[in-house]
Amino acid sequence: MADSFDGQVALITGAAKGLGQAFARRLAAAGFEVVGCDIDPAIDELEGSAFRADVSKPEDVRRVVDAALEEHGRIDLLINNAGIARGSQAGQDWELGLRDYEEMVGTNFFGAFLFGRAVAPTMIEQRAGNIVNVSTDHIYPTPGLRVQGHGGMDLYNASKWALNGLTLDWAASLGPHGIRVNGLCLGATDTPMLRDIAVGAPEEVIATWIQPDDVCGLLLELLSEGPKGRSGHNLGCWVGRPLSLEDSIEVGHRR
Ligand SMILES: NC(=O)c1ccc[n+]([C@@H]2O[C@H](COP(=O)([O-])OP(=O)(O)OC[C@H]3O[C@@H](n4cnc5c(N)ncnc54)[C@H](O)[C@@H]3O)[C@@H](O)[C@H]2O)c1
């Protein structure tokens, strides 16, 4: 078990608000040096190294990773967190579908792919590292439910399926280099994203949502397992169930 993260460097995408902001604050408190990026100018308020960057643009990704390496010399943790969610469906307008594809798959999947590709060579050289991909419970429904019931989000769901696939494949290919790769497949979590989607949700429903701080707790538990910890796990994080490794259910894990 690793109990101190002092001097380790974490790169978090989408760190201006929501979960990414919570990860940044909690990891900094745990001793990490934090590097964050976002398209939202509010990223400038991050305590740590902040970059305005679009994860779907290869040149932005290279700029962030190169600058992080120049400043810190290493990257111990990559959290592919930046994401966008909106409805989309097979019958929709052609042009709208193309725009949604570019934006949603570009951010949720291509962005994670780019950061993984940009960071992996450094982690391989270090012979150590962690990659955490932030995904959704739309794919791993709450135990007891047959489906989570999110028809009408084909591109969001497919982008996260693809992301979960990266988690499994990278875990296998990077494992021999001492790099762990896991996914957090979250249910409804109280962030600006969900507040925007669920405008008008009753207070009693909002009260059930997962708190970003609880997800941070699970993340730290995962990291604390150290180099021999689990890898290739897409962890289900469900509303109404405890968020801890002991209570988590993994689907499709490698080891
Ligand atoms: N909130 C939930 O209920 C929930 C559930 C499951 C999964 N997730 C996932 O959690 C992650 C974080 O979501 P959140 O709820 O904190 O959302 P959020 O909208 O509150 O925060 C997301 C952040 O990502 C940034 N971002 C968006 N597109 C970007 C891009 N192209 N480049 C750089 N930054 C970009 C946004 O500006 C924002 O700061 C996402 O991947 C999301 O799909 C959220």
PDBQT file of the ligand as one rigid body, heavy atoms in Angstrom, charges set to zero:
ROOT
HETATM    1  N1  LIG A 301     -21.982  13.886 -13.290  1.00  0.00    +0.000 N 
HETATM    2  C1  LIG A 301     -22.390  12.662 -13.551  1.00  0.00    +0.000 C 
HETATM    3  O1  LIG A 301     -23.493  12.260 -13.152  1.00  0.00    +0.000 OA
HETATM    4  C2  LIG A 301     -21.514  11.719 -14.325  1.00  0.00    +0.000 A 
HETATM    5  C3  LIG A 301     -21.919  10.375 -14.403  1.00  0.00    +0.000 A 
HETATM    6  C4  LIG A 301     -21.118   9.483 -15.114  1.00  0.00    +0.000 A 
HETATM    7  C5  LIG A 301     -19.960   9.908 -15.702  1.00  0.00    +0.000 A 
HETATM    8  N2  LIG A 301     -19.597  11.218 -15.609  1.00  0.00    +0.000 N 
HETATM    9  C6  LIG A 301     -18.354  11.600 -16.269  1.00  0.00    +0.000 C 
HETATM   10  O2  LIG A 301     -17.553  12.302 -15.353  1.00  0.00    +0.000 OA
HETATM   11  C7  LIG A 301     -16.657  13.174 -16.079  1.00  0.00    +0.000 C 
HETATM   12  C8  LIG A 301     -16.691  14.550 -15.448  1.00  0.00    +0.000 C 
HETATM   13  O3  LIG A 301     -17.998  15.044 -15.598  1.00  0.00    +0.000 OA
HETATM   14  P1  LIG A 301     -18.671  16.137 -14.619  1.00  0.00    +0.000 P 
HETATM   15  O4  LIG A 301     -19.967  15.559 -14.200  1.00  0.00    +0.000 OA
HETATM   16  O5  LIG A 301     -17.704  16.623 -13.647  1.00  0.00    +0.000 OA
HETATM   17  O6  LIG A 301     -18.990  17.235 -15.730  1.00  0.00    +0.000 OA
HETATM   18  P2  LIG A 301     -18.802  18.830 -15.705  1.00  0.00    +0.000 P 
HETATM   19  O7  LIG A 301     -19.451  19.327 -16.939  1.00  0.00    +0.000 OA
HETATM   20  O8  LIG A 301     -19.302  19.349 -14.419  1.00  0.00    +0.000 OA
HETATM   21  O9  LIG A 301     -17.226  18.983 -15.819  1.00  0.00    +0.000 OA
HETATM   22  C9  LIG A 301     -16.572  18.513 -16.994  1.00  0.00    +0.000 C 
HETATM   23  C10 LIG A 301     -15.387  19.392 -17.295  1.00  0.00    +0.000 C 
HETATM   24  O10 LIG A 301     -14.814  18.944 -18.542  1.00  0.00    +0.000 OA
HETATM   25  C11 LIG A 301     -14.517  20.100 -19.327  1.00  0.00    +0.000 C 
HETATM   26  N3  LIG A 301     -14.477  19.772 -20.762  1.00  0.00    +0.000 N 
HETATM   27  C12 LIG A 301     -15.499  19.457 -21.573  1.00  0.00    +0.000 A 
HETATM   28  N4  LIG A 301     -15.060  19.281 -22.825  1.00  0.00    +0.000 NA
HETATM   29  C13 LIG A 301     -13.706  19.472 -22.810  1.00  0.00    +0.000 A 
HETATM   30  C14 LIG A 301     -12.690  19.446 -23.787  1.00  0.00    +0.000 A 
HETATM   31  N5  LIG A 301     -12.969  19.165 -25.082  1.00  0.00    +0.000 N 
HETATM   32  N6  LIG A 301     -11.421  19.693 -23.424  1.00  0.00    +0.000 NA
HETATM   33  C15 LIG A 301     -11.123  20.007 -22.121  1.00  0.00    +0.000 A 
HETATM   34  N7  LIG A 301     -12.051  20.061 -21.150  1.00  0.00    +0.000 NA
HETATM   35  C16 LIG A 301     -13.330  19.800 -21.488  1.00  0.00    +0.000 A 
HETATM   36  C17 LIG A 301     -15.647  21.068 -19.006  1.00  0.00    +0.000 C 
HETATM   37  O11 LIG A 301     -15.331  22.408 -19.371  1.00  0.00    +0.000 OA
HETATM   38  C18 LIG A 301     -15.794  20.864 -17.496  1.00  0.00    +0.000 C 
HETATM   39  O12 LIG A 301     -14.950  21.720 -16.755  1.00  0.00    +0.000 OA
HETATM   40  C19 LIG A 301     -17.142  13.140 -17.535  1.00  0.00    +0.000 C 
HETATM   41  O13 LIG A 301     -16.301  12.299 -18.295  1.00  0.00    +0.000 OA
HETATM   42  C20 LIG A 301     -18.525  12.555 -17.429  1.00  0.00    +0.000 C 
HETATM   43  O14 LIG A 301     -18.929  11.882 -18.604  1.00  0.00    +0.000 OA
HETATM   44  C21 LIG A 301     -20.344  12.136 -14.940  1.00  0.00    +0.000 A 
ENDROOT
TORSDOF 0
